[in-house]
Amino acid sequence: MAFSEVIPYLYYEDADAALDWLERVLEFGPSTRWRLGAPVTQEADILIGESRVSITHRPPGVGHGAGALLIVHVDDIDAYRARVSAADSNAPISSVQKQPYGPLTFTVVDPWGYRWNFWQGESDPPTDS
């Protein structure tokens, strides 16, 4: 069996507000939105580099997304963190940290509780110890 991709599917109570925030603050996009006869977006896809995330307009149920951490690779972690912080000074944003397994990372929590973790660099290969 060959696999071609994994597409995260996220539940947001207000898909339009979430998509607007993801485009404005995290600079993701563009997004494709399907209203399906409703006054608001019901289903959507948003691009993050060459990857796609699908979004639906429905409140998350109990346990949805509680364990999710979405990792996005960036070229310049300090510049990107400064950009995110300037775009939404109320968003919880961690400091940039050097992980013991290699990359520099920081996490921002969007207004709906999803944790977006940004990485610069790759993980070091495991060692036998």
NORBEL-V693121 format. One record per backbone hydrogen bond with DSSP energy under -1.0 kcal/mol. CO is the residue of the C=O (numbers start at 1). NH is the residue of the N-H. Records with the same first field share a line. If there is no record, write none. Layout:
CO->NH, NH
This chain:
8->54
10->56
12->58
14->18
15->19
16->20
17->21
18->22
19->23
20->24
21->25
22->28
30->47
32->45
34->42, 43
35->38
42->57
43->34
44->55
45->32
46->53
47->29
48->51
51->48
53->46
54->10
55->44
56->12, 58
61->64
65->68
70->117
72->119
76->80
77->81
78->82
79->83
80->84
81->85
82->86
83->87
84->88
88->91
92->109
97->105
99->102
101->124
103->99
104->120
105->97
106->118
107->94
108->116
110->113
114->110
115->70
116->108
117->72
118->106
119->74
120->104
